[in-house]
Amino acid sequence: MFNNNTYQILRLYNSEIYSSYIFRNDYRAKAVLLKLYKAYNQARRNPDIDNPTEIFDWDFVYDIASDFEYNDWQKMNNRIIDVSSKLRKLKTAFGTFDSIEVYRWYNFSRFVIDFFDYTNERNIEIWDLSYCEDCGGTFPNNEMVSVYGGDSHVCQGCRDEEYYFHESSDQYVAYNDEEYSEFDDDEGDPDSDFEGVYRYDFDVMDRLHKMKLPYEQRITRKTLLAGLECEWEARNDCPHDFPDQIDNLFDNKYCMFKGDGSLRNGFEMVTAPCTLAYHRKQIDKLFDWEHWTDNDKNTYVKAWNTDTCGIHVHLNRGSFTGSQIGKILQIVNEDMNRNFIEAVAGRKANDYAKFKQKSIAEGSQRDYSKYEAVNTAHSESIELRIFRGNATKNGILRVLEFSFALGEYVQQCSFNELHYRDFLKWFKLPRNRADFPYINEWFVRKGYLKDSRPNRLVTNEINEAIDNVVNG
């Protein structure tokens, strides 16, 4: 009969190994242990085998380990070894085992550890792995990224902590590399011909703050906010202090202007993270400003008819769960939604906004590939990079409203409602059409909402803009 010590050992081992939540799906760990347990018993009973570990060979290891992703395998490896270590400590504490059954479990735990040691020595053969040249860690190849134009490769964590994107040389370089340093006392962009334009790497949040209208609720971590980035090319008659004038129009509180290496002769307006209502008020103010156009009512900047300009919208990451970000990734990137997304964006994919198939699970991760349709590299925001540049009021508000609407939609839709038709079905609700009048007008005009009516005020504004172009 087993004594109390024996029962404690068995209870610990069985509960830890066979019943615990080892990682995402414990049934996979149980399956591995079952394979190992059967192999161990067969080897132990084979008179021709002196040590059960003699069965370890390439085919045996590969058959068990190759079905796993490297990171999942390491998690399970560490968990099981931790449990086996507890078993060894119990053996030491209780002295010699008084049960053949417990002794067999103890030997099996040693067999398991030997197996993982054998596997880890061959992990580069089983999985596509590389060594980070900075920290020396081993990582799957898809988690390695290039720096210095591909001359070196490091893990994503090291690049995030130790490197920045050097715009003028189009590569990631180390912060402490003085040869590429652009972090000096001069905050202005030396390559810009315009006053009030900061370097591309200046953090606007060093000067700006999250903004809302006075009647709106207090901003919390969960408040849905958006930062707007509008790239504009300057026309020949654009005043050299045009960015400064706009900055002063907003009392230096709404936006800043930064240089951008992708522009030929222009600048990028970067706003603070704001509520949609606050954005609307400021954009109304900009387009009502008497100096937005020249005496002939022509704008000083252009965007739509260029091949350099885009609009990026940064949605507050704290507003979403990982799975909700995953929904955004799928809605924007899935082939079934491609025509719709490209129509809303006003352009197809390009080198600065590439569509890439994503899973829901990837919403909980940061992808350090900057030039994707949905950029998740930032710690504070999710960046929608899909939109064509625009320098019109209705065009900019349409982009903002779609981004906010998409953000609200993923917060309440199910995982089975990621087709654009599901989004439009939700959007047709009267409250949503009223909340987002500019994108609603566009949906109606383009035939996506055939039984709805556009907002009369928005329609009148668009008709007036068309008349100005035709008769101007």
C-alpha positions in Angstrom: 0.0 0.0 0.0 1.1 3.6 -0.7 1.8 5.7 2.4 0.9 9.4 2.6 4.2 10.6 1.1 3.6 8.4 -1.9 0.1 9.8 -2.4 1.4 13.3 -2.2 4.0 12.6 -4.9 1.6 11.0 -7.2 -1.0 13.7 -6.6 1.5 16.4 -7.4 2.9 14.8 -10.5 -0.5 13.8 -11.9 -2.1 17.2 -11.3 0.9 19.2 -12.5 1.5 17.2 -15.6 -1.8 15.8 -16.7 -4.4 18.3 -15.4 -2.6 21.7 -15.5 -3.0 24.4 -18.1 0.5 24.0 -19.5 0.1 26.5 -22.3 -2.8 27.5 -24.6 -4.1 24.0 -25.2 -3.0 21.5 -22.5 -4.2 18.5 -24.6 -1.2 19.0 -26.8 1.2 18.7 -23.9 -0.7 15.6 -22.7 -0.4 14.1 -26.2 3.4 14.7 -26.2 3.7 13.1 -22.7 1.6 10.1 -23.8 3.9 9.5 -26.7 6.9 9.7 -24.5 5.3 7.5 -21.9 4.5 4.7 -24.4 8.0 5.0 -25.9 9.6 4.9 -22.4 7.7 1.7 -21.4 8.5 0.0 -24.7 12.2 0.8 -24.3 12.2 -0.2 -20.7 10.7 -3.6 -21.5 13.0 -4.2 -24.4 15.9 -6.6 -23.2 18.2 -5.2 -26.0 18.0 -1.7 -24.6 20.2 -0.8 -21.6 19.0 2.8 -21.3 15.6 4.0 -22.6 17.3 7.1 -24.0 18.9 4.9 -26.6 15.7 5.3 -28.6 16.4 9.0 -29.2 17.1 9.5 -32.8 16.2 12.1 -35.5 13.0 10.4 -36.6 11.8 10.0 -33.0 12.5 13.6 -32.1 11.1 15.1 -35.3 7.9 13.1 -35.2 7.1 14.6 -31.8 8.4 18.1 -32.0 7.9 19.2 -35.6 4.1 19.8 -35.2 4.8 22.7 -32.8 5.8 26.3 -33.3 9.2 26.8 -31.7 7.9 29.2 -29.1 5.1 26.9 -28.0 7.5 24.0 -27.8 9.8 26.1 -25.5 6.9 27.0 -23.2 5.8 23.4 -22.8 9.4 22.3 -22.4 10.0 24.8 -19.5 6.7 23.9 -17.9 7.3 20.1 -17.9 10.9 20.4 -16.7 9.7 22.7 -13.9 7.2 19.9 -12.8 9.9 17.2 -13.0 12.2 19.4 -10.9 9.5 19.5 -8.2 9.3 15.7 -8.3 13.0 15.4 -7.7 12.8 17.9 -4.8 10.0 15.7 -3.3 12.2 12.6 -3.7 15.0 14.4 -1.8 12.6 15.6 0.9 10.9 12.2 1.5 14.0 10.1 1.1 13.9 6.9 -0.9 10.6 5.9 -2.6 8.7 3.1 -0.9 6.7 2.3 -4.1 7.8 0.8 -7.4 5.0 2.9 -9.0 6.4 6.2 -7.7 10.0 5.2 -8.6 8.8 4.5 -12.1 7.3 7.9 -12.4 10.5 9.5 -11.1 12.5 7.6 -13.7 10.1 8.7 -16.4 10.5 12.3 -15.4 14.2 11.9 -15.9 13.5 10.4 -19.3 11.4 13.4 -20.2 14.1 15.9 -19.3 16.7 13.9 -21.2 14.4 14.0 -24.2 14.0 17.8 -24.1 17.8 18.2 -23.6 18.3 16.0 -26.7 15.7 18.0 -28.7 17.1 21.4 -27.7 20.5 20.5 -28.9 18.9 20.0 -32.4 16.3 22.8 -32.4 18.0 24.6 -35.3 17.6 21.4 -37.4 13.9 21.0 -36.5 12.9 24.7 -36.8 14.1 27.6 -38.9 16.0 29.5 -36.3 18.6 32.2 -36.1 20.8 33.8 -33.5 20.3 37.4 -32.6 23.6 39.2 -33.1 22.9 41.5 -30.2 21.5 39.5 -27.3 22.7 36.0 -28.6 19.2 34.5 -28.2 17.7 31.9 -30.5 14.6 33.0 -32.4 12.4 31.7 -35.3 13.5 33.3 -38.6 10.2 35.2 -38.9 11.0 37.0 -35.6 14.3 38.2 -36.9 14.6 41.6 -38.6 17.4 43.4 -40.4 19.3 46.5 -39.4 21.8 48.5 -41.3 20.3 47.7 -44.6 20.5 43.9 -44.1 24.1 43.8 -43.0 23.0 42.6 -39.6 20.0 40.7 -38.2 18.6 41.0 -34.6 15.5 39.9 -32.8 12.5 42.2 -32.8 12.9 43.0 -29.2 16.5 44.2 -29.6 15.5 46.4 -32.6 12.7 47.9 -30.7 14.9 48.8 -27.8 18.2 49.6 -29.4 17.5 50.9 -33.0 15.5 53.6 -34.7 14.5 54.1 -38.4 16.9 56.5 -40.0 14.7 58.1 -42.7 17.3 59.6 -44.9 19.3 56.4 -45.3 16.1 54.2 -45.2 17.4 51.7 -42.7 17.4 50.9 -39.0 20.5 52.1 -37.1 21.6 52.0 -33.5 20.6 54.9 -31.2 24.2 55.3 -30.1 25.7 55.3 -33.6 27.0 58.9 -33.9 27.6 58.5 -37.6 23.8 58.4 -38.2 22.7 60.5 -35.3 19.9 63.0 -35.9 19.0 63.5 -32.3 20.7 66.9 -31.7 19.5 70.1 -30.2 18.0 71.4 -33.4 14.4 70.2 -33.6 13.8 71.8 -37.1 14.1 69.8 -40.3 17.3 71.0 -42.0 16.0 69.6 -45.3 12.8 71.6 -45.3 12.3 74.9 -47.1 9.3 75.7 -44.8 9.2 77.3 -41.4 7.7 75.4 -38.5 8.6 71.9 -39.9 10.2 69.6 -37.4 12.4 66.6 -38.1 10.6 63.4 -38.9 11.8 61.7 -35.7 10.4 64.4 -33.4 7.8 63.0 -31.0 4.8 65.3 -31.2 3.5 64.1 -27.8 6.5 66.0 -26.3 4.4 69.1 -27.1 0.8 68.1 -27.8 -1.7 66.3 -25.6 -4.8 64.2 -26.0 -7.8 66.5 -26.8 -11.6 66.4 -26.5 -14.4 69.0 -26.5 -15.5 70.4 -23.1 -18.8 68.6 -23.1 -17.3 65.2 -23.8 -16.5 62.6 -21.1 -13.1 62.5 -19.4 -10.4 60.8 -21.5 -9.4 57.4 -20.1 -7.1 54.7 -21.4 -10.1 53.1 -23.1 -11.3 56.2 -24.9 -11.3 55.8 -28.7 -9.0 58.5 -30.0 -7.2 59.0 -33.3 -4.1 60.8 -34.4 -4.2 62.1 -38.0 -1.2 62.3 -40.3 -1.8 64.1 -43.6 1.0 64.3 -46.1 0.9 67.2 -48.5 3.0 68.5 -51.4 3.4 72.3 -51.6 2.3 74.1 -54.7 4.6 76.7 -56.2 3.0 79.6 -54.5 2.8 78.0 -51.1 4.1 80.5 -48.4 7.3 79.4 -46.8 5.7 79.9 -43.4 2.5 78.1 -44.3 3.0 75.3 -41.6 3.7 78.0 -39.0 0.5 79.9 -39.9 -1.6 76.7 -39.5 0.1 75.9 -36.2 -0.7 79.4 -34.9 -4.3 79.0 -36.1 -4.7 76.2 -33.6 -2.8 78.0 -30.9 0.0 75.3 -31.1 -2.4 72.7 -29.5 -3.8 70.6 -32.3 -1.1 69.7 -34.7 2.6 69.9 -35.7 4.4 69.7 -39.0 7.2 67.3 -39.7 9.4 66.5 -42.6 9.0 63.2 -44.6 11.5 61.6 -46.8 8.9 60.3 -49.2 7.7 63.8 -50.2 9.4 65.9 -52.9 8.6 69.4 -51.6 6.1 69.2 -48.8 5.4 68.4 -45.2 3.2 66.2 -43.0 0.6 67.5 -40.6 0.5 65.4 -37.5 -2.2 65.9 -35.0 -2.6 65.1 -31.3 -4.7 62.0 -30.4 -8.3 63.5 -30.4 -11.9 62.4 -30.2 -13.8 62.5 -33.5 -15.8 65.5 -32.4 -12.7 67.5 -31.6 -11.1 66.6 -35.0 -14.3 67.8 -36.8 -14.2 71.2 -35.0 -10.5 71.8 -35.9 -10.9 70.6 -39.5 -13.9 72.9 -39.9 -11.7 75.7 -38.6 -8.9 74.9 -41.0 -11.1 74.9 -44.1 -12.9 78.0 -43.0 -9.6 79.8 -42.6 -9.2 82.6 -45.1 -5.6 81.8 -45.8 -6.2 78.1 -46.7 -6.5 79.1 -50.3 -5.0 81.9 -52.5 -7.0 84.8 -54.0 -8.2 82.4 -56.8 -9.5 79.9 -54.3 -6.7 77.4 -55.1 -5.2 75.5 -52.2 -1.6 76.0 -51.4 -1.1 72.2 -51.0 -2.1 69.2 -52.9 -2.3 65.5 -52.2 -4.8 63.4 -54.2 -3.2 63.8 -57.6 0.3 62.9 -56.4 2.1 59.6 -56.1 3.8 60.5 -52.8 1.0 61.5 -50.4 -1.0 59.4 -48.0 -3.1 59.7 -44.9 -2.4 57.6 -41.8 -4.7 57.3 -38.9 -3.4 56.1 -35.5 -6.2 54.6 -33.3 -5.6 54.4 -29.6 -4.3 50.9 -28.8 -5.7 51.0 -25.3 -9.2 51.1 -26.7 -9.0 47.6 -28.0 -8.3 44.0 -26.7 -5.9 41.9 -28.6 -8.7 40.0 -30.4 -10.3 43.3 -31.4 -7.1 44.4 -33.0 -7.0 41.0 -34.7 -10.4 41.7 -36.1 -9.1 45.0 -37.6 -6.2 43.1 -39.1 -8.5 40.6 -40.7 -11.1 43.1 -42.0 -8.5 45.2 -43.7 -6.3 42.4 -45.0 -8.7 39.6 -46.0 -9.1 39.0 -49.8 -12.8 38.9 -49.5 -12.8 42.6 -48.4 -10.0 43.8 -50.7 -12.1 45.6 -53.3 -14.1 47.4 -50.6 -11.1 48.4 -48.6 -9.2 49.7 -51.7 -12.3 51.7 -52.7 -12.6 53.3 -49.3 -8.8 53.9 -49.2 -8.8 55.4 -52.7 -5.8 53.4 -53.8 -4.4 49.9 -54.0 -1.6 48.5 -52.0 1.9 50.0 -52.4 5.3 49.7 -50.9 4.3 51.8 -47.9 1.1 50.0 -47.1 1.2 46.3 -48.0 -1.8 44.0 -47.5 -0.8 40.8 -45.6 -2.9 37.9 -44.4 -3.3 38.0 -40.7 -4.9 35.8 -37.9 -6.9 37.0 -35.0 -4.2 35.8 -32.6 -1.7 38.3 -34.2 -3.7 41.2 -32.8 -2.1 40.5 -29.4 1.4 40.8 -30.9 3.4 43.7 -32.2 4.5 43.2 -35.8 7.6 45.3 -36.5 7.1 45.4 -40.3 6.4 49.1 -40.6 5.1 49.3 -44.1 1.9 47.3 -43.8 -1.7 48.3 -44.3 -2.2 48.0 -40.6 1.0 48.8 -38.7 1.0 47.3 -35.2 4.6 48.2 -34.4 3.7 51.1 -32.2 3.2 50.6 -28.4 0.4 53.2 -28.1 -1.5 53.0 -31.4 -2.7 50.9 -34.3 -1.8 52.7 -37.6 -4.1 52.5 -40.6 -1.8 53.3 -43.6 -4.1 52.5 -46.4 -5.5 55.9 -47.4 -4.7 58.0 -50.4 -3.6 61.6 -49.6 -6.3 64.3 -49.5 -6.4 68.0 -49.0 -10.2 68.5 -48.9 -12.4 68.7 -45.9 -14.8 65.9 -46.9 -12.0 63.7 -47.9 -10.1 64.0 -44.6 -13.3 63.6 -42.5 -14.4 60.6 -44.6 -11.1 58.9 -43.7 -11.4 59.8 -40.0 -15.0 58.7 -39.8 -14.3 55.3 -41.5 -11.4 54.7 -39.0 -13.6 55.5 -36.0 -16.5 53.5 -37.3 -14.2 50.5 -37.9 -12.9 50.9 -34.3 -16.4 50.9 -32.9 -17.5 48.0 -35.0 -14.7 45.6 -33.9 -15.5 46.3 -30.3 -18.9 44.7 -30.6 -18.9 42.3 -33.7 -18.3 38.6 -33.4 -15.5 36.6 -35.1 -18.0 35.5 -37.7 -18.8 39.0 -38.8 -15.6 40.2 -40.5 -16.9 40.5 -44.0 -17.4 44.0 -45.2 -21.1 43.3 -45.8 -21.4 42.6 -42.0 -19.8 46.0 -41.3 -22.2 47.7 -43.7 -25.2 46.0 -42.1 -24.1 47.4 -38.8 -23.3 50.8 -40.3 -26.9 51.1 -41.7 -28.3 51.5 -38.2 -29.7 55.0 -38.0 -27.4 56.0 -35.1 -24.3 55.0 -37.0 -25.3 56.9 -40.2 -26.0 60.0 -38.1 -22.7 59.7 -36.3 -20.6 59.3 -39.4 -22.3 61.5 -42.1 -19.3 61.9 -44.4 -18.5 58.3 -44.9 -22.2 57.6 -45.0 -22.6 60.0 -47.9 -19.7 58.2 -49.7 -21.3 54.8 -49.1 -24.6 56.0 -50.5 -23.0 57.7 -53.5 -20.9 54.6 -54.3 -23.9 52.3 -54.1 -22.8 50.4 -50.9 -26.0 51.6 -49.1 -28.6 51.6 -51.8 -31.6 52.1 -49.6 -30.2 54.9 -47.5 -30.1 58.7 -48.0 -27.0 60.8 -47.7 -26.8 63.7 -45.2 -28.1 66.8 -47.0 -25.5 69.1 -45.4 -22.6 66.9 -46.6 -24.1 66.5 -50.0 -24.4 70.3 -50.4 -20.8 70.7 -49.3 -19.6 68.2 -51.9 -21.7 69.8 -54.7 -20.3 73.2 -53.8 -16.7 71.8 -53.9 -17.4 70.3 -57.4 -18.9 73.7 -58.6 -15.8 75.5 -57.4 -13.6 73.1 -59.4 -15.7 73.2 -62.6 -16.4 76.9 -62.6 -13.3 78.2 -60.8 
